[in-house]
Amino acid sequence: MNQVAAKVLLIEDNPGDVKLVQVLLESSDEHQQPFELIKVGQLSDAFPLLAKGGIMAILLDLGLPDGNGIDTLIRVHAAAPMIPIVVLSAEEDEMLAIRSVQLGAQDFLVKQGISGMLLRRAICYAIERKRLMEQLQYLAHYDVLTGLANRKLFYDKLKHDVIGARRSKKSLALIFLDLNDFKKINDSLGHHAGDELLKNVAKRLSGSVRASDCVARMGGDEFTIILNGLNNAEEAALIADKILKALVEPFKFEGSVMTVRASLGIATYPDDSDELEKLIGAADSAMYKAKVSGSEKISRYCFYSAAMTAKVQHEIKKVRQLKHAFENGEFELYYQPEVDVHSGKIIGMEALLRWRHPDRGVLTPSSFMQDLEDTGLIVPVGEWVIRKACEQCKVWQDQNFPPLTVSINISAKQFRHNGFVDGVLGAIDQLRVNPSLIELDFNEETLWEEEARSVIVLDRLSRVGVKLSLDHFGSGSISFKTLTRFPIHAIKIDYTLIAQASTDSAETAIAKAAIEIAHIFSIKGLAGGIETQAQLEWARRIACDEVQGYLYSKPLPVDEATALIARHDSLSPQD
């Protein structure tokens, strides 16, 4: 089967070099990628061709009649940011090569001594890397199942739309939507039917709103909708009613008929709040109100009401309980080993927060972490976690154990706190801990919320030797740019990808691509949540460097963790 020739635009004014490239790309091997070479001698002739489309790659000489040096690359990249560029240089200049790649080139080749194999490989690799970057960019912003905007894109869009509404002095409505009986469908018909239902719901939601609005899937059966340019709340009510009517029609799947009911919560900007997080919280509260105010068999929508007395009282009670727990020393750290995927050698310990509740026993963060975030107590508790983990790292250091990295999860609110960096560096300095043994784990969304500040903060930490990693990588926020923008040491693949992965699944493809890209920048990959031998083999197959999970050890109290390190410098999988 003949391959389609890839169109390559050569921008080169030297006839000899044009002929050389033409000869190098000619091939009689039917298994090699064929190229259709389009030749121009100056930038002014190249731009119309780039605007027309169809070009797969660009071969660019930096010295042209109407362009010289690095400025040539900048102009071409600006005109065609999505087309990979391979620079052809007359001289071997390492600084020029580095600068070219930094400014958008995929590769930098020196004309003298270039071979056909090298040139072909550079073009093919450039095209493939660009394709992979575009795929990762899509995965970073869109839900794989439904094609809707994902959580990250939703937050970016809402932030942008609130700014637009403020400027235009228009209203904006935010809708949170939840399917009432989705779990029953999953349980009775299976997850495949549930997935088909979610895809069809996504289509009906998109068909019920305007092109200027945004529909996003937040996860599971939860959706959000941003309604722009409204004149009043009544317009939001009309659209909400249209959505509910669109969902009334039964869904058919393999002979089964599925009927769903939905609960919608509506909050409006600026009436309910002019702050992003409060607006989101208002819509979520309104959705909960809609859900509990009637039967699951009835679809309904509710607007947010500021007079939600019961909810306020509940929040006050939570604050008191958590403050009491913190002041009375009920929080403690457990530690779970991180091991080399091939040798089983223990290379680190992750510090995990636990609440030793006087009545309910030891509680995991899933039962109280969101409350810490909502009440703001995550900041002082997070500072305590950092100091406690550093203390334990120093203890293990003084006991002459092999060097073990202690990793600490950092929340978004904790990271945004002004005293965050000083607190980390202060604890390391006062306790005389080797900073290279401390690793801080961040979610990708946290870093992008205030990009400029994140660069400064992470640079300060990195310069003293603190390791930095991206936690929950692949949970809906894969970004190639993150790996180059921030001084990242490792990525930790999200456990949901591991739980759903198989040899030919989309999750495997996503995880494998993330690891491959990370390795290009000498960034390690860790797979957490490894519970079975099959998952361990999966982690090895996608080239993970490290693993963590119950297959090796559950999280342990500090005494048991210390005893484990003392007994073993490596661990074997425990089926």
Summary of the structure (lengths in Angstrom):
residues: 575
radius of gyration: 27.4
end to end distance: 47.3
largest distance: 83.4
contacts: 1830
relative contact order: 0.07
helix: 48%
strand: 23%
